[in-house]
Amino acid sequence: MDIQKINSITKYPSILTYHEIGERGRLKDTLTQAKCFPSDEMLYCYEKVDGENSRMIFINDGEEADYFIGSREELLTSKGDRIANPYGNIAEFLKPLAEKLKGSIFKNRNDLALTVIYQESYGGKTPKSKNYTQNKTQGYQVFDVFSLTWEQFNGLMDRDVSAIASWRDNGGQPFYNETEKRRLVDGFKLDASPIVDHLSSDLFPESIDDVYTYLKRYEFTKVGIDVIGKSEGVIVRTENRSMIRKVRFEDYERTLRAR
């Protein structure tokens, strides 16, 4: 198995900011890509947990799945310890969960070759741990999932790494919609980033001032382990994830202070 290709297929894409970022990290009045959310769609607003982007990658190998655990950029460990990358605490923390899921993740789903579960690993020794815990307890919150059929997976593995990266960067990863994601999260009793609001896209604010006023409703985290500190912001997405944007306190507060 080509580990480099597995890594490229499963890297999580960057989420754009809602407003464009200009000089010195200050937001412009224009929306990124000049796009507001599509009219008359339901938006799901999740708390943006401030930790480390991580992924559990499961590959269908018959009765018991093979798996890899990675950070945003690198694969850190795998079933059987074929990879030993000592970066951070992600691998050590998530390995028991991967071991728990490996026997059931593809139960009754032989059509699937690969499933990736993305989560924010937070607390512990992460930089903003103090907003969630006093005693360095570590937690995770699932925020996205996608799967590939055998046909899709084999087709990608036949490509070179640059072609895979182009597929990924142009939205090729078939992420679950909200219903599919919730079914998986609930079915495996996983911790998931909380939905703080859902509303019609026509009601979501567009100006910097109005977005900040909206954001202030969610100033404190809903996933504190033993501390209720400051939230990083929210992630806003359509039901089918055709458009997704991040809205962070630091971006809006930096911009408003400069006025």
C-alpha positions as CSV (number, residue, x, y, z in Angstrom):
1,M,0.0,0.0,0.0
2,D,1.3,3.4,-1.0
3,I,1.3,5.4,2.2
4,Q,2.1,8.7,0.5
5,K,-1.1,8.3,-1.7
6,I,-3.2,7.4,1.4
7,N,-1.9,10.5,3.1
8,S,-2.7,12.7,0.1
9,I,-6.2,11.3,-0.4
10,T,-7.2,11.9,3.2
11,K,-5.6,15.3,4.0
12,Y,-8.3,17.8,5.2
13,P,-8.8,20.8,2.9
14,S,-8.4,24.3,4.2
15,I,-11.7,26.1,5.1
16,L,-12.0,29.6,3.8
17,T,-12.8,32.5,6.0
18,Y,-16.3,34.1,5.4
19,H,-14.8,37.6,4.8
20,E,-11.6,38.0,2.8
21,I,-8.4,38.6,4.8
22,G,-6.4,41.6,3.9
23,E,-3.3,43.3,5.2
24,R,-2.1,42.5,8.7
25,G,-4.8,39.9,9.0
26,R,-7.6,42.3,9.0
27,L,-10.8,41.4,7.2
28,K,-12.1,43.2,4.2
29,D,-15.7,44.1,3.7
30,T,-15.9,41.7,0.8
31,L,-16.9,38.1,1.2
32,T,-14.4,35.4,0.2
33,Q,-14.7,34.5,-3.5
34,A,-17.5,37.1,-3.5
35,K,-19.9,34.4,-2.4
36,C,-22.6,34.5,0.2
37,F,-24.4,31.3,1.2
38,P,-26.9,30.0,-1.4
39,S,-30.3,31.4,-1.0
40,D,-33.0,29.5,0.9
41,E,-30.8,26.7,2.2
42,M,-30.5,25.5,5.8
43,L,-27.2,26.4,7.4
44,Y,-25.6,24.4,10.2
45,C,-23.3,26.4,12.6
46,Y,-20.8,24.3,14.6
47,E,-18.5,25.5,17.4
48,K,-15.0,25.7,16.0
49,V,-12.9,23.9,18.6
50,D,-9.4,25.2,19.0
51,G,-7.0,22.2,19.0
52,E,-5.2,20.1,16.4
53,N,-6.8,18.8,13.2
54,S,-6.6,15.0,13.3
55,R,-7.9,12.1,11.2
56,M,-8.6,8.4,11.6
57,I,-8.3,6.6,8.3
58,F,-10.0,3.1,8.0
59,I,-9.3,0.8,5.1
60,N,-11.6,-2.2,4.5
61,D,-9.5,-5.3,5.0
62,G,-12.2,-7.9,5.5
63,E,-13.4,-8.7,9.1
64,E,-11.2,-6.1,10.8
65,A,-10.2,-2.7,9.2
66,D,-6.7,-1.5,8.8
67,Y,-6.2,2.0,10.1
68,F,-3.9,5.0,10.1
69,I,-4.0,8.0,12.4
70,G,-2.7,11.4,11.2
71,S,-2.4,15.1,11.9
72,R,-3.4,17.6,9.2
73,E,-0.2,17.0,7.2
74,E,1.3,13.7,8.3
75,L,0.4,10.1,9.1
76,L,1.6,9.4,12.7
77,T,0.8,5.8,13.4
78,S,-1.1,2.8,12.1
79,K,-2.5,-0.6,13.0
80,G,0.5,-2.8,13.8
81,D,2.7,0.3,14.4
82,R,4.1,0.3,10.8
83,I,4.5,4.1,11.2
84,A,6.1,5.6,14.2
85,N,5.9,9.4,14.0
86,P,6.3,10.9,17.5
87,Y,4.6,14.3,16.7
88,G,2.4,15.5,19.5
89,N,-0.2,13.5,21.4
90,I,-2.7,12.8,18.6
91,A,-1.6,9.2,17.9
92,E,-1.4,8.0,21.5
93,F,-4.8,9.6,22.3
94,L,-6.7,8.4,19.3
95,K,-5.3,4.9,19.0
96,P,-7.7,3.3,21.6
97,L,-10.6,4.8,19.7
98,A,-9.3,3.4,16.4
99,E,-8.8,0.0,17.9
100,K,-12.4,0.1,19.2
101,L,-13.8,1.0,15.8
102,K,-11.7,-1.2,13.5
103,G,-14.0,-4.2,13.9
104,S,-17.3,-2.5,13.2
105,I,-16.6,0.5,11.0
106,F,-17.3,-1.5,7.8
107,K,-20.0,-3.8,9.2
108,N,-22.5,-4.4,6.5
109,R,-20.7,-2.0,4.2
110,N,-18.5,-4.2,2.0
111,D,-19.0,-1.7,-0.9
112,L,-16.8,0.8,1.0
113,A,-13.0,0.7,0.8
114,L,-12.1,3.7,2.9
115,T,-13.7,5.9,5.6
116,V,-12.0,8.9,7.1
117,I,-13.2,10.5,10.4
118,Y,-11.9,14.0,11.1
119,Q,-11.8,15.4,14.5
120,E,-10.3,18.2,16.5
121,S,-8.0,16.9,19.2
122,Y,-8.1,19.5,22.0
123,G,-7.2,20.1,25.6
124,G,-4.1,18.1,26.7
125,K,-1.0,20.0,25.7
126,T,-2.5,22.0,22.8
127,P,-1.8,25.8,22.8
128,K,-5.4,26.8,23.8
129,S,-5.9,24.0,26.3
130,K,-6.7,26.5,29.1
131,N,-10.0,27.3,27.5
132,Y,-11.1,23.7,28.0
133,T,-9.3,22.1,30.9
134,Q,-7.2,22.9,34.0
135,N,-5.7,19.5,34.4
136,K,-4.6,19.0,30.7
137,T,-7.3,16.4,30.0
138,Q,-7.5,15.6,26.3
139,G,-10.7,15.3,24.2
140,Y,-11.8,15.1,20.6
141,Q,-14.8,16.4,18.6
142,V,-15.7,14.8,15.2
143,F,-16.5,17.5,12.5
144,D,-16.4,15.7,9.1
145,V,-16.4,12.3,7.5
146,F,-16.1,10.9,4.0
147,S,-16.0,7.4,2.4
148,L,-14.8,6.0,-0.9
149,T,-16.2,3.0,-2.7
150,W,-13.8,0.4,-4.0
151,E,-14.1,1.8,-7.5
152,Q,-13.3,5.3,-6.3
153,F,-10.5,4.2,-4.1
154,N,-8.8,2.0,-6.7
155,G,-9.1,4.7,-9.3
156,L,-7.3,7.2,-7.0
157,M,-4.6,4.8,-6.1
158,D,-3.8,4.4,-9.8
159,R,-3.1,8.1,-10.1
160,D,0.1,9.8,-9.2
161,V,0.4,12.0,-6.0
162,S,0.1,15.3,-7.9
163,A,-3.1,14.2,-9.6
164,I,-4.5,13.0,-6.2
165,A,-3.7,16.4,-4.7
166,S,-5.5,18.2,-7.6
167,W,-8.5,16.0,-7.0
168,R,-8.5,16.8,-3.3
169,D,-7.9,20.6,-3.8
170,N,-10.8,20.8,-6.2
171,G,-13.4,19.4,-3.9
172,G,-13.1,15.7,-4.9
173,Q,-13.5,14.3,-1.4
174,P,-17.2,13.2,-1.1
175,F,-17.9,14.4,2.4
176,Y,-21.0,13.2,4.2
177,N,-24.0,15.5,4.4
178,E,-25.4,16.3,7.8
179,T,-27.8,13.4,8.0
180,E,-25.1,10.9,7.0
181,K,-22.6,12.3,9.4
182,R,-25.0,12.3,12.3
183,R,-26.0,8.7,11.6
184,L,-22.3,7.6,11.8
185,V,-21.5,9.7,14.9
186,D,-24.6,8.5,16.8
187,G,-24.1,4.9,15.6
188,F,-20.6,4.7,17.0
189,K,-21.3,6.9,20.0
190,L,-18.6,9.4,19.0
191,D,-18.1,12.9,20.5
192,A,-19.0,15.5,17.8
193,S,-18.5,19.3,17.5
194,P,-21.8,20.7,18.8
195,I,-24.3,22.5,16.5
196,V,-24.8,25.9,18.1
197,D,-27.4,27.1,15.6
198,H,-29.2,26.2,12.4
199,L,-30.9,28.8,10.4
200,S,-32.0,29.8,6.9
201,S,-29.1,31.1,4.7
202,D,-31.1,34.2,4.0
203,L,-30.9,35.1,7.7
204,F,-27.1,34.8,8.0
205,P,-25.5,38.3,8.3
206,E,-23.1,39.6,5.7
207,S,-21.4,42.7,7.2
208,I,-18.4,42.5,9.5
209,D,-20.3,44.2,12.3
210,D,-23.3,42.1,12.0
211,V,-21.3,38.8,11.8
212,Y,-19.4,39.8,15.0
213,T,-22.7,40.6,16.7
214,Y,-24.0,37.1,15.7
215,L,-20.7,35.5,16.8
216,K,-20.9,37.0,20.3
217,R,-23.8,34.7,21.0
218,Y,-21.3,31.8,21.1
219,E,-18.4,33.4,23.0
220,F,-17.9,30.5,25.4
221,T,-17.2,26.9,24.5
222,K,-19.8,24.2,24.8
223,V,-17.2,21.4,25.0
224,G,-15.2,22.5,28.1
225,I,-13.8,19.4,29.8
226,D,-13.5,21.0,33.3
227,V,-13.3,24.7,32.2
228,I,-15.7,26.9,30.2
229,G,-13.4,29.2,28.4
230,K,-13.5,31.3,25.2
231,S,-14.7,29.7,22.0
232,E,-12.6,30.0,18.8
233,G,-15.6,30.8,16.7
234,V,-18.0,28.8,14.5
235,I,-17.9,26.8,11.3
236,V,-20.9,27.5,9.0
237,R,-21.9,25.0,6.3
238,T,-24.8,24.1,4.1
239,E,-26.5,20.7,4.7
240,N,-24.6,19.0,1.8
241,R,-21.4,20.9,2.6
242,S,-21.4,22.6,-0.9
243,M,-20.2,25.7,0.9
244,I,-18.4,25.9,4.2
245,R,-16.7,28.9,6.0
246,K,-14.9,29.6,9.2
247,V,-15.8,32.6,11.4
248,R,-13.3,33.2,14.1
249,F,-13.4,35.7,17.0
250,E,-9.7,36.7,16.5
251,D,-10.3,37.8,12.9
252,Y,-13.3,40.0,13.7
253,E,-11.8,41.4,16.9
254,R,-8.5,42.3,15.2
255,T,-10.4,44.1,12.4
256,L,-12.8,46.0,14.7
257,R,-9.9,47.1,17.0
258,A,-8.1,48.7,14.0
259,R,-11.0,50.9,13.0
